[in-house]
């Protein structure tokens, strides 16, 4: 965003989910963390099969304690 002076968003690819006069919501989708899906499931005490080696992305600097799942429309 041209008016944003925070270097966090330099070279970021942002999936924009909502944009209104009140603000915007989106996720940075090109900043991987060191945590995998299996790591997250284990931390939550959920069963994991050890096959989810995909890295979790750092969605952005706002509310980093939240976890969002972005998936295709045909996900079941």
PDB file of N, CA, C and O in Angstrom:
ATOM      1  N   UNK A   1       0.847  -1.170   0.000  1.00  0.00           N
ATOM      2  CA  UNK A   1       0.000   0.000   0.000  1.00  0.00           C
ATOM      3  C   UNK A   1       0.890   1.230   0.000  1.00  0.00           C
ATOM      4  O   UNK A   1       1.765   1.355   0.857  1.00  0.00           O
ATOM      5  N   UNK A   2       0.692   2.111  -0.913  1.00  0.00           N
ATOM      6  CA  UNK A   2       1.574   3.271  -1.032  1.00  0.00           C
ATOM      7  C   UNK A   2       1.652   4.134   0.219  1.00  0.00           C
ATOM      8  O   UNK A   2       2.711   4.691   0.507  1.00  0.00           O
ATOM      9  N   UNK A   3       0.558   4.261   0.973  1.00  0.00           N
ATOM     10  CA  UNK A   3       0.582   5.132   2.148  1.00  0.00           C
ATOM     11  C   UNK A   3       1.136   4.435   3.386  1.00  0.00           C
ATOM     12  O   UNK A   3       1.347   5.088   4.408  1.00  0.00           O
ATOM     13  N   UNK A   4       1.373   3.146   3.321  1.00  0.00           N
ATOM     14  CA  UNK A   4       1.879   2.390   4.458  1.00  0.00           C
ATOM     15  C   UNK A   4       3.391   2.475   4.496  1.00  0.00           C
ATOM     16  O   UNK A   4       4.060   2.097   3.534  1.00  0.00           O
ATOM     17  N   UNK A   5       3.931   2.963   5.587  1.00  0.00           N
ATOM     18  CA  UNK A   5       5.377   3.151   5.705  1.00  0.00           C
ATOM     19  C   UNK A   5       6.059   2.010   6.460  1.00  0.00           C
ATOM     20  O   UNK A   5       7.279   2.023   6.629  1.00  0.00           O
ATOM     21  N   UNK A   6       5.294   1.037   6.907  1.00  0.00           N
ATOM     22  CA  UNK A   6       5.830  -0.096   7.648  1.00  0.00           C
ATOM     23  C   UNK A   6       6.529  -1.047   6.680  1.00  0.00           C
ATOM     24  O   UNK A   6       5.915  -1.495   5.712  1.00  0.00           O
ATOM     25  N   UNK A   7       7.795  -1.360   6.922  1.00  0.00           N
ATOM     26  CA  UNK A   7       8.555  -2.248   6.053  1.00  0.00           C
ATOM     27  C   UNK A   7       8.072  -3.688   6.058  1.00  0.00           C
ATOM     28  O   UNK A   7       8.499  -4.481   5.219  1.00  0.00           O
ATOM     29  N   UNK A   8       7.186  -4.044   6.990  1.00  0.00           N
ATOM     30  CA  UNK A   8       6.690  -5.415   7.075  1.00  0.00           C
ATOM     31  C   UNK A   8       6.058  -5.855   5.759  1.00  0.00           C
ATOM     32  O   UNK A   8       6.165  -7.021   5.380  1.00  0.00           O
ATOM     33  N   UNK A   9       5.414  -4.951   5.074  1.00  0.00           N
ATOM     34  CA  UNK A   9       4.667  -5.313   3.875  1.00  0.00           C
ATOM     35  C   UNK A   9       5.471  -5.176   2.584  1.00  0.00           C
ATOM     36  O   UNK A   9       4.936  -5.412   1.501  1.00  0.00           O
ATOM     37  N   UNK A  10       6.741  -4.801   2.682  1.00  0.00           N
ATOM     38  CA  UNK A  10       7.584  -4.726   1.485  1.00  0.00           C
ATOM     39  C   UNK A  10       7.666  -6.104   0.831  1.00  0.00           C
ATOM     40  O   UNK A  10       7.966  -7.086   1.510  1.00  0.00           O
ATOM     41  N   UNK A  11       7.414  -6.193  -0.431  1.00  0.00           N
ATOM     42  CA  UNK A  11       7.498  -7.427  -1.222  1.00  0.00           C
ATOM     43  C   UNK A  11       6.510  -8.500  -0.756  1.00  0.00           C
ATOM     44  O   UNK A  11       6.721  -9.685  -1.014  1.00  0.00           O
ATOM     45  N   UNK A  12       5.445  -8.100  -0.078  1.00  0.00           N
ATOM     46  CA  UNK A  12       4.443  -9.055   0.393  1.00  0.00           C
ATOM     47  C   UNK A  12       3.368  -9.281  -0.659  1.00  0.00           C
ATOM     48  O   UNK A  12       2.990  -8.370  -1.395  1.00  0.00           O
ATOM     49  N   UNK A  13       2.885 -10.522  -0.712  1.00  0.00           N
ATOM     50  CA  UNK A  13       1.714 -10.856  -1.517  1.00  0.00           C
ATOM     51  C   UNK A  13       0.564 -10.983  -0.528  1.00  0.00           C
ATOM     52  O   UNK A  13       0.618 -11.797   0.394  1.00  0.00           O
ATOM     53  N   UNK A  14      -0.477 -10.177  -0.722  1.00  0.00           N
ATOM     54  CA  UNK A  14      -1.568 -10.129   0.245  1.00  0.00           C
ATOM     55  C   UNK A  14      -2.855 -10.638  -0.394  1.00  0.00           C
ATOM     56  O   UNK A  14      -3.278 -10.151  -1.442  1.00  0.00           O
ATOM     57  N   UNK A  15      -3.471 -11.628   0.256  1.00  0.00           N
ATOM     58  CA  UNK A  15      -4.784 -12.118  -0.139  1.00  0.00           C
ATOM     59  C   UNK A  15      -5.796 -11.224   0.565  1.00  0.00           C
ATOM     60  O   UNK A  15      -5.986 -11.341   1.776  1.00  0.00           O
ATOM     61  N   UNK A  16      -6.440 -10.339  -0.171  1.00  0.00           N
ATOM     62  CA  UNK A  16      -7.388  -9.389   0.398  1.00  0.00           C
ATOM     63  C   UNK A  16      -8.744 -10.067   0.559  1.00  0.00           C
ATOM     64  O   UNK A  16      -9.338 -10.521  -0.419  1.00  0.00           O
ATOM     65  N   UNK A  17      -9.232 -10.133   1.803  1.00  0.00           N
ATOM     66  CA  UNK A  17     -10.485 -10.824   2.102  1.00  0.00           C
ATOM     67  C   UNK A  17     -11.661  -9.870   2.274  1.00  0.00           C
ATOM     68  O   UNK A  17     -12.801 -10.226   1.975  1.00  0.00           O
ATOM     69  N   UNK A  18     -11.387  -8.671   2.750  1.00  0.00           N
ATOM     70  CA  UNK A  18     -12.454  -7.711   2.993  1.00  0.00           C
ATOM     71  C   UNK A  18     -11.883  -6.307   2.877  1.00  0.00           C
ATOM     72  O   UNK A  18     -10.754  -6.050   3.295  1.00  0.00           O
ATOM     73  N   UNK A  19     -12.658  -5.413   2.313  1.00  0.00           N
ATOM     74  CA  UNK A  19     -12.233  -4.024   2.185  1.00  0.00           C
ATOM     75  C   UNK A  19     -13.468  -3.142   2.255  1.00  0.00           C
ATOM     76  O   UNK A  19     -14.325  -3.193   1.373  1.00  0.00           O
ATOM     77  N   UNK A  20     -13.559  -2.332   3.309  1.00  0.00           N
ATOM     78  CA  UNK A  20     -14.690  -1.424   3.489  1.00  0.00           C
ATOM     79  C   UNK A  20     -14.153  -0.065   3.905  1.00  0.00           C
ATOM     80  O   UNK A  20     -12.943   0.129   4.015  1.00  0.00           O
ATOM     81  N   UNK A  21     -15.059   0.871   4.135  1.00  0.00           N
ATOM     82  CA  UNK A  21     -14.642   2.187   4.622  1.00  0.00           C
ATOM     83  C   UNK A  21     -14.085   2.099   6.038  1.00  0.00           C
ATOM     84  O   UNK A  21     -13.380   3.005   6.481  1.00  0.00           O
ATOM     85  N   UNK A  22     -14.395   1.012   6.756  1.00  0.00           N
ATOM     86  CA  UNK A  22     -13.882   0.814   8.115  1.00  0.00           C
ATOM     87  C   UNK A  22     -12.466   0.256   8.133  1.00  0.00           C
ATOM     88  O   UNK A  22     -11.782   0.342   9.153  1.00  0.00           O
ATOM     89  N   UNK A  23     -12.025  -0.308   7.033  1.00  0.00           N
ATOM     90  CA  UNK A  23     -10.683  -0.882   6.987  1.00  0.00           C
ATOM     91  C   UNK A  23     -10.623  -2.066   6.044  1.00  0.00           C
ATOM     92  O   UNK A  23     -11.533  -2.310   5.252  1.00  0.00           O
ATOM     93  N   UNK A  24      -9.532  -2.789   6.152  1.00  0.00           N
ATOM     94  CA  UNK A  24      -9.306  -3.932   5.264  1.00  0.00           C
ATOM     95  C   UNK A  24      -8.826  -5.117   6.083  1.00  0.00           C
ATOM     96  O   UNK A  24      -8.275  -4.961   7.173  1.00  0.00           O
ATOM     97  N   UNK A  25      -9.046  -6.311   5.532  1.00  0.00           N
ATOM     98  CA  UNK A  25      -8.536  -7.530   6.150  1.00  0.00           C
ATOM     99  C   UNK A  25      -7.927  -8.387   5.055  1.00  0.00           C
ATOM    100  O   UNK A  25      -8.538  -8.625   4.013  1.00  0.00           O
ATOM    101  N   UNK A  26      -6.724  -8.838   5.310  1.00  0.00           N
ATOM    102  CA  UNK A  26      -6.059  -9.700   4.350  1.00  0.00           C
ATOM    103  C   UNK A  26      -4.972 -10.508   5.026  1.00  0.00           C
ATOM    104  O   UNK A  26      -4.673 -10.310   6.203  1.00  0.00           O
ATOM    105  N   UNK A  27      -4.388 -11.415   4.274  1.00  0.00           N
ATOM    106  CA  UNK A  27      -3.338 -12.286   4.792  1.00  0.00           C
ATOM    107  C   UNK A  27      -2.109 -12.204   3.898  1.00  0.00           C
ATOM    108  O   UNK A  27      -2.218 -12.234   2.672  1.00  0.00           O
ATOM    109  N   UNK A  28      -0.947 -12.101   4.518  1.00  0.00           N
ATOM    110  CA  UNK A  28       0.308 -12.182   3.771  1.00  0.00           C
ATOM    111  C   UNK A  28       0.499 -13.661   3.454  1.00  0.00           C
ATOM    112  O   UNK A  28       0.555 -14.485   4.366  1.00  0.00           O
ATOM    113  N   UNK A  29       0.600 -14.006   2.177  1.00  0.00           N
ATOM    114  CA  UNK A  29       0.644 -15.422   1.790  1.00  0.00           C
ATOM    115  C   UNK A  29       1.994 -15.848   1.215  1.00  0.00           C
ATOM    116  O   UNK A  29       2.101 -16.915   0.611  1.00  0.00           O
ATOM    117  N   UNK A  30       3.012 -15.030   1.397  1.00  0.00           N
ATOM    118  CA  UNK A  30       4.341 -15.428   0.922  1.00  0.00           C
ATOM    119  C   UNK A  30       5.394 -15.270   2.016  1.00  0.00           C
ATOM    120  O   UNK A  30       6.557 -14.982   1.734  1.00  0.00           O
ATOM    121  N   UNK A  31       4.975 -15.462   3.269  1.00  0.00           N
ATOM    122  CA  UNK A  31       5.907 -15.362   4.391  1.00  0.00           C
ATOM    123  C   UNK A  31       5.762 -16.599   5.281  1.00  0.00           C
ATOM    124  O   UNK A  31       5.011 -16.567   6.256  1.00  0.00           O
ATOM    125  N   UNK A  32       6.469 -17.691   4.960  1.00  0.00           N
ATOM    126  CA  UNK A  32       6.334 -18.925   5.735  1.00  0.00           C
ATOM    127  C   UNK A  32       6.965 -18.814   7.121  1.00  0.00           C
ATOM    128  O   UNK A  32       7.977 -18.138   7.306  1.00  0.00           O
ATOM    129  N   UNK A  33       6.351 -19.488   8.083  1.00  0.00           N
ATOM    130  CA  UNK A  33       6.929 -19.584   9.425  1.00  0.00           C
ATOM    131  C   UNK A  33       7.744 -20.872   9.498  1.00  0.00           C
ATOM    132  O   UNK A  33       7.828 -21.612   8.518  1.00  0.00           O
ATOM    133  N   UNK A  34       8.331 -21.135  10.633  1.00  0.00           N
ATOM    134  CA  UNK A  34       9.077 -22.387  10.808  1.00  0.00           C
ATOM    135  C   UNK A  34       8.168 -23.497  11.335  1.00  0.00           C
ATOM    136  O   UNK A  34       8.627 -24.618  11.553  1.00  0.00           O
ATOM    137  N   UNK A  35       6.892 -23.200  11.541  1.00  0.00           N
ATOM    138  CA  UNK A  35       5.926 -24.148  12.078  1.00  0.00           C
ATOM    139  C   UNK A  35       5.195 -24.865  10.946  1.00  0.00           C
ATOM    140  O   UNK A  35       4.794 -24.241   9.964  1.00  0.00           O
ATOM    141  N   UNK A  36       5.024 -26.180  11.089  1.00  0.00           N
ATOM    142  CA  UNK A  36       4.267 -26.951  10.100  1.00  0.00           C
ATOM    143  C   UNK A  36       2.847 -27.192  10.614  1.00  0.00           C
ATOM    144  O   UNK A  36       2.546 -26.934  11.780  1.00  0.00           O
ATOM    145  N   UNK A  37       1.987 -27.686   9.735  1.00  0.00           N
ATOM    146  CA  UNK A  37       0.620 -28.023  10.129  1.00  0.00           C
ATOM    147  C   UNK A  37       0.651 -29.077  11.236  1.00  0.00           C
ATOM    148  O   UNK A  37      -0.109 -28.973  12.198  1.00  0.00           O
ATOM    149  N   UNK A  38       1.510 -30.083  11.120  1.00  0.00           N
ATOM    150  CA  UNK A  38       1.637 -31.104  12.172  1.00  0.00           C
ATOM    151  C   UNK A  38       2.041 -30.486  13.506  1.00  0.00           C
ATOM    152  O   UNK A  38       1.521 -30.876  14.552  1.00  0.00           O
ATOM    153  N   UNK A  39       2.965 -29.527  13.479  1.00  0.00           N
ATOM    154  CA  UNK A  39       3.375 -28.850  14.718  1.00  0.00           C
ATOM    155  C   UNK A  39       2.176 -28.190  15.387  1.00  0.00           C
ATOM    156  O   UNK A  39       1.985 -28.307  16.598  1.00  0.00           O
ATOM    157  N   UNK A  40       1.376 -27.498  14.593  1.00  0.00           N
ATOM    158  CA  UNK A  40       0.208 -26.802  15.131  1.00  0.00           C
ATOM    159  C   UNK A  40      -0.797 -27.789  15.705  1.00  0.00           C
ATOM    160  O   UNK A  40      -1.308 -27.581  16.805  1.00  0.00           O
ATOM    161  N   UNK A  41      -1.089 -28.866  14.971  1.00  0.00           N
ATOM    162  CA  UNK A  41      -2.035 -29.869  15.461  1.00  0.00           C
ATOM    163  C   UNK A  41      -1.554 -30.482  16.772  1.00  0.00           C
ATOM    164  O   UNK A  41      -2.344 -30.654  17.701  1.00  0.00           O
ATOM    165  N   UNK A  42      -0.277 -30.810  16.855  1.00  0.00           N
ATOM    166  CA  UNK A  42       0.280 -31.387  18.082  1.00  0.00           C
ATOM    167  C   UNK A  42       0.172 -30.400  19.245  1.00  0.00           C
ATOM    168  O   UNK A  42      -0.154 -30.791  20.365  1.00  0.00           O
ATOM    169  N   UNK A  43       0.444 -29.133  18.981  1.00  0.00           N
ATOM    170  CA  UNK A  43       0.360 -28.108  20.027  1.00  0.00           C
ATOM    171  C   UNK A  43      -1.070 -27.956  20.537  1.00  0.00           C
ATOM    172  O   UNK A  43      -1.287 -27.654  21.710  1.00  0.00           O
ATOM    173  N   UNK A  44      -2.040 -28.165  19.656  1.00  0.00           N
ATOM    174  CA  UNK A  44      -3.447 -28.067  20.041  1.00  0.00           C
ATOM    175  C   UNK A  44      -3.980 -29.363  20.641  1.00  0.00           C
ATOM    176  O   UNK A  44      -5.142 -29.429  21.042  1.00  0.00           O
ATOM    177  N   UNK A  45      -3.131 -30.404  20.705  1.00  0.00           N
ATOM    178  CA  UNK A  45      -3.549 -31.683  21.254  1.00  0.00           C
ATOM    179  C   UNK A  45      -4.434 -32.474  20.309  1.00  0.00           C
ATOM    180  O   UNK A  45      -5.188 -33.347  20.738  1.00  0.00           O
ATOM    181  N   UNK A  46      -4.341 -32.167  19.025  1.00  0.00           N
ATOM    182  CA  UNK A  46      -5.142 -32.869  18.023  1.00  0.00           C
ATOM    183  C   UNK A  46      -4.309 -33.937  17.337  1.00  0.00           C
ATOM    184  O   UNK A  46      -3.087 -33.827  17.244  1.00  0.00           O
ATOM    185  N   UNK A  47      -4.978 -34.955  16.865  1.00  0.00           N
ATOM    186  CA  UNK A  47      -4.282 -36.052  16.210  1.00  0.00           C
ATOM    187  C   UNK A  47      -3.661 -35.576  14.902  1.00  0.00           C
ATOM    188  O   UNK A  47      -4.291 -34.880  14.107  1.00  0.00           O
ATOM    189  N   UNK A  48      -2.421 -35.969  14.707  1.00  0.00           N
ATOM    190  CA  UNK A  48      -1.757 -35.644  13.445  1.00  0.00           C
ATOM    191  C   UNK A  48      -1.095 -36.915  12.932  1.00  0.00           C
ATOM    192  O   UNK A  48      -0.664 -37.768  13.709  1.00  0.00           O
ATOM    193  N   UNK A  49      -1.022 -37.025  11.625  1.00  0.00           N
ATOM    194  CA  UNK A  49      -0.494 -38.251  11.033  1.00  0.00           C
ATOM    195  C   UNK A  49       0.959 -38.126  10.606  1.00  0.00           C
ATOM    196  O   UNK A  49       1.521 -39.066  10.045  1.00  0.00           O
ATOM    197  N   UNK A  50       1.567 -36.995  10.861  1.00  0.00           N
ATOM    198  CA  UNK A  50       2.964 -36.813  10.496  1.00  0.00           C
ATOM    199  C   UNK A  50       3.188 -36.547   9.026  1.00  0.00           C
ATOM    200  O   UNK A  50       4.330 -36.487   8.570  1.00  0.00           O
ATOM    201  N   UNK A  51       2.111 -36.388   8.280  1.00  0.00           N
ATOM    202  CA  UNK A  51       2.230 -36.183   6.836  1.00  0.00           C
ATOM    203  C   UNK A  51       1.971 -34.741   6.411  1.00  0.00           C
ATOM    204  O   UNK A  51       2.084 -34.415   5.229  1.00  0.00           O
ATOM    205  N   UNK A  52       1.631 -33.891   7.343  1.00  0.00           N
ATOM    206  CA  UNK A  52       1.322 -32.496   7.007  1.00  0.00           C
ATOM    207  C   UNK A  52       2.549 -31.629   7.258  1.00  0.00           C
ATOM    208  O   UNK A  52       2.620 -30.901   8.248  1.00  0.00           O
ATOM    209  N   UNK A  53       3.500 -31.716   6.354  1.00  0.00           N
ATOM    210  CA  UNK A  53       4.765 -30.996   6.499  1.00  0.00           C
ATOM    211  C   UNK A  53       4.706 -29.579   5.928  1.00  0.00           C
ATOM    212  O   UNK A  53       5.705 -28.861   5.933  1.00  0.00           O
ATOM    213  N   UNK A  54       3.532 -29.183   5.436  1.00  0.00           N
ATOM    214  CA  UNK A  54       3.414 -27.844   4.876  1.00  0.00           C
ATOM    215  C   UNK A  54       3.622 -26.807   5.967  1.00  0.00           C
ATOM    216  O   UNK A  54       3.126 -26.942   7.086  1.00  0.00           O
ATOM    217  N   UNK A  55       4.362 -25.777   5.615  1.00  0.00           N
ATOM    218  CA  UNK A  55       4.619 -24.715   6.576  1.00  0.00           C
ATOM    219  C   UNK A  55       3.391 -23.831   6.723  1.00  0.00           C
ATOM    220  O   UNK A  55       2.643 -23.603   5.772  1.00  0.00           O
ATOM    221  N   UNK A  56       3.208 -23.346   7.931  1.00  0.00           N
ATOM    222  CA  UNK A  56       2.160 -22.374   8.194  1.00  0.00           C
ATOM    223  C   UNK A  56       2.706 -21.013   7.797  1.00  0.00           C
ATOM    224  O   UNK A  56       3.871 -20.705   8.044  1.00  0.00           O
ATOM    225  N   UNK A  57       1.865 -20.212   7.189  1.00  0.00           N
ATOM    226  CA  UNK A  57       2.286 -18.888   6.756  1.00  0.00           C
ATOM    227  C   UNK A  57       2.044 -17.871   7.862  1.00  0.00           C
ATOM    228  O   UNK A  57       1.086 -17.985   8.626  1.00  0.00           O
ATOM    229  N   UNK A  58       2.912 -16.888   7.938  1.00  0.00           N
ATOM    230  CA  UNK A  58       2.731 -15.786   8.875  1.00  0.00           C
ATOM    231  C   UNK A  58       1.790 -14.814   8.184  1.00  0.00           C
ATOM    232  O   UNK A  58       2.197 -14.108   7.261  1.00  0.00           O
ATOM    233  N   UNK A  59       0.552 -14.770   8.612  1.00  0.00           N
ATOM    234  CA  UNK A  59      -0.473 -14.004   7.912  1.00  0.00           C
ATOM    235  C   UNK A  59      -0.318 -12.506   7.975  1.00  0.00           C
ATOM    236  O   UNK A  59      -0.861 -11.790   7.134  1.00  0.00           O
ATOM    237  N   UNK A  60       0.412 -12.020   8.954  1.00  0.00           N
ATOM    238  CA  UNK A  60       0.606 -10.583   9.082  1.00  0.00           C
ATOM    239  C   UNK A  60       0.865 -10.188  10.521  1.00  0.00           C
ATOM    240  O   UNK A  60       0.850 -11.037  11.412  1.00  0.00           O
ATOM    241  N   UNK A  61       1.104  -8.909  10.755  1.00  0.00           N
ATOM    242  CA  UNK A  61       1.493  -8.448  12.080  1.00  0.00           C
ATOM    243  C   UNK A  61       0.323  -8.191  13.033  1.00  0.00           C
ATOM    244  O   UNK A  61       0.546  -7.988  14.227  1.00  0.00           O
ATOM    245  N   UNK A  62      -0.910  -8.196  12.539  1.00  0.00           N
ATOM    246  CA  UNK A  62      -2.068  -7.890  13.379  1.00  0.00           C
ATOM    247  C   UNK A  62      -2.651  -9.187  13.929  1.00  0.00           C
ATOM    248  O   UNK A  62      -2.922 -10.116  13.168  1.00  0.00           O
ATOM    249  N   UNK A  63      -2.845  -9.256  15.232  1.00  0.00           N
ATOM    250  CA  UNK A  63      -3.391 -10.419  15.926  1.00  0.00           C
ATOM    251  C   UNK A  63      -2.669 -11.719  15.557  1.00  0.00           C
ATOM    252  O   UNK A  63      -3.298 -12.645  15.044  1.00  0.00           O
ATOM    253  N   UNK A  64      -1.373 -11.801  15.806  1.00  0.00           N
ATOM    254  CA  UNK A  64      -0.621 -13.008  15.447  1.00  0.00           C
ATOM    255  C   UNK A  64      -1.019 -14.248  16.249  1.00  0.00           C
ATOM    256  O   UNK A  64      -0.625 -15.361  15.900  1.00  0.00           O
ATOM    257  N   UNK A  65      -1.796 -14.067  17.319  1.00  0.00           N
ATOM    258  CA  UNK A  65      -2.229 -15.211  18.118  1.00  0.00           C
ATOM    259  C   UNK A  65      -3.390 -15.961  17.463  1.00  0.00           C
ATOM    260  O   UNK A  65      -3.730 -17.062  17.895  1.00  0.00           O
ATOM    261  N   UNK A  66      -3.998 -15.384  16.435  1.00  0.00           N
ATOM    262  CA  UNK A  66      -5.102 -16.040  15.737  1.00  0.00           C
ATOM    263  C   UNK A  66      -4.586 -16.923  14.613  1.00  0.00           C
ATOM    264  O   UNK A  66      -3.545 -16.652  14.015  1.00  0.00           O
ATOM    265  N   UNK A  67      -5.331 -17.978  14.340  1.00  0.00           N
ATOM    266  CA  UNK A  67      -4.990 -18.879  13.242  1.00  0.00           C
ATOM    267  C   UNK A  67      -6.194 -18.959  12.311  1.00  0.00           C
ATOM    268  O   UNK A  67      -7.310 -19.252  12.741  1.00  0.00           O
ATOM    269  N   UNK A  68      -5.955 -18.698  11.048  1.00  0.00           N
ATOM    270  CA  UNK A  68      -6.993 -18.765  10.026  1.00  0.00           C
ATOM    271  C   UNK A  68      -6.619 -19.862   9.045  1.00  0.00           C
ATOM    272  O   UNK A  68      -5.437 -20.102   8.796  1.00  0.00           O
ATOM    273  N   UNK A  69      -7.616 -20.524   8.491  1.00  0.00           N
ATOM    274  CA  UNK A  69      -7.372 -21.553   7.486  1.00  0.00           C
ATOM    275  C   UNK A  69      -7.952 -21.057   6.163  1.00  0.00           C
ATOM    276  O   UNK A  69      -9.144 -20.766   6.063  1.00  0.00           O
ATOM    277  N   UNK A  70      -7.106 -20.966   5.171  1.00  0.00           N
ATOM    278  CA  UNK A  70      -7.535 -20.570   3.831  1.00  0.00           C
ATOM    279  C   UNK A  70      -7.462 -21.824   2.964  1.00  0.00           C
ATOM    280  O   UNK A  70      -6.416 -22.469   2.888  1.00  0.00           O
ATOM    281  N   UNK A  71      -8.568 -22.168   2.311  1.00  0.00           N
ATOM    282  CA  UNK A  71      -8.610 -23.392   1.509  1.00  0.00           C
ATOM    283  C   UNK A  71      -9.479 -23.179   0.277  1.00  0.00           C
ATOM    284  O   UNK A  71     -10.125 -22.142   0.128  1.00  0.00           O
ATOM    285  N   UNK A  72      -9.484 -24.159  -0.588  1.00  0.00           N
ATOM    286  CA  UNK A  72     -10.293 -24.087  -1.802  1.00  0.00           C
ATOM    287  C   UNK A  72     -11.770 -24.297  -1.468  1.00  0.00           C
ATOM    288  O   UNK A  72     -12.104 -24.816  -0.402  1.00  0.00           O
ATOM    289  N   UNK A  73     -12.639 -23.897  -2.373  1.00  0.00           N
ATOM    290  CA  UNK A  73     -14.080 -24.007  -2.149  1.00  0.00           C
ATOM    291  C   UNK A  73     -14.549 -25.457  -2.051  1.00  0.00           C
ATOM    292  O   UNK A  73     -15.585 -25.722  -1.442  1.00  0.00           O
ATOM    293  N   UNK A  74     -13.809 -26.401  -2.635  1.00  0.00           N
ATOM    294  CA  UNK A  74     -14.230 -27.804  -2.605  1.00  0.00           C
ATOM    295  C   UNK A  74     -13.642 -28.583  -1.427  1.00  0.00           C
ATOM    296  O   UNK A  74     -13.769 -29.807  -1.380  1.00  0.00           O
ATOM    297  N   UNK A  75     -13.008 -27.906  -0.485  1.00  0.00           N
ATOM    298  CA  UNK A  75     -12.423 -28.566   0.688  1.00  0.00           C
ATOM    299  C   UNK A  75     -13.521 -29.200   1.535  1.00  0.00           C
ATOM    300  O   UNK A  75     -14.561 -28.588   1.781  1.00  0.00           O
ATOM    301  N   UNK A  76     -13.275 -30.455   1.985  1.00  0.00           N
ATOM    302  CA  UNK A  76     -14.238 -31.150   2.854  1.00  0.00           C
ATOM    303  C   UNK A  76     -13.553 -31.620   4.106  1.00  0.00           C
ATOM    304  O   UNK A  76     -14.189 -32.227   4.967  1.00  0.00           O
TER     305      UNK A  76
END
